[in-house]
């Protein structure tokens, strides 16, 4: 018996949503740093960016170790655009 790690559909969706949420927060923090002139606040924001990048990398590692696979339907709809 092969013991492979797999995510259930709801787990993959949750993980995908968390990664998206973290990525958006990271982008916002990076953009807002250009508007902040207080040195202490900028340092806190930089620390947040670094921690968020680490968290995203960890989440992506979990996602890579446990890929979600969905069954492909036998019949696919005809594409509207060529």
C-alpha positions in Angstrom: 0.0 0.0 0.0 1.4 3.4 -1.0 0.8 6.1 1.6 0.7 9.3 -0.4 -0.2 12.7 1.1 -3.2 14.2 -0.6 -5.4 17.1 0.2 -9.2 16.7 0.3 -11.0 19.1 -2.0 -12.1 21.4 0.8 -8.5 21.5 2.2 -7.1 22.4 -1.1 -9.6 25.2 -1.5 -8.9 26.5 2.0 -5.2 26.4 1.5 -5.6 28.2 -1.9 -7.7 30.9 -0.2 -5.1 31.4 2.6 -2.3 31.7 0.1 -4.3 34.3 -1.8 -5.1 36.2 1.4 -1.4 36.2 2.4 -0.3 37.3 -1.0 -2.7 40.2 -1.1 -1.6 41.3 2.3 2.0 41.1 1.3 1.4 43.2 -1.8 -0.5 45.8 0.3 2.3 45.9 2.9 5.0 46.4 0.3 3.0 49.2 -1.5 2.2 51.0 1.8 5.9 51.1 2.8 6.4 53.7 0.1 3.9 56.0 1.8 5.2 55.6 5.4 7.8 58.1 6.6 8.0 56.9 10.3 11.1 54.8 10.6 9.7 52.5 13.4 6.5 51.9 11.4 8.5 51.1 8.3 10.6 48.6 10.2 7.5 46.9 11.5 6.1 46.8 8.0 9.3 45.3 6.7 9.2 42.6 9.5 5.6 41.9 8.4 6.7 41.5 4.8 9.5 39.1 5.8 7.2 37.0 8.0 4.5 36.9 5.4 7.0 35.7 2.7 8.1 32.9 5.1 4.5 31.9 5.8 3.7 31.9 2.0 6.7 29.7 1.4 5.7 27.3 4.1 2.1 27.1 2.8 3.4 26.5 -0.8 5.6 23.7 0.6 2.5 22.0 2.1 0.6 22.5 -1.1 3.5 21.0 -3.1 3.8 18.0 -0.8 0.1 17.3 -1.0 -1.2 18.2 -4.4 -4.9 18.3 -5.0 -6.1 16.3 -7.9 -9.6 16.6 -9.3 -11.1 14.1 -11.7 -11.2 15.4 -15.2 -14.7 15.0 -16.8 -14.8 12.8 -19.8 -16.8 15.3 -21.8 -15.7 18.9 -21.8 -17.8 21.9 -22.9 -17.0 23.4 -26.3 -14.9 26.5 -26.0 -16.6 29.8 -26.9 -13.4 31.5 -28.1 -10.9 30.0 -30.5 
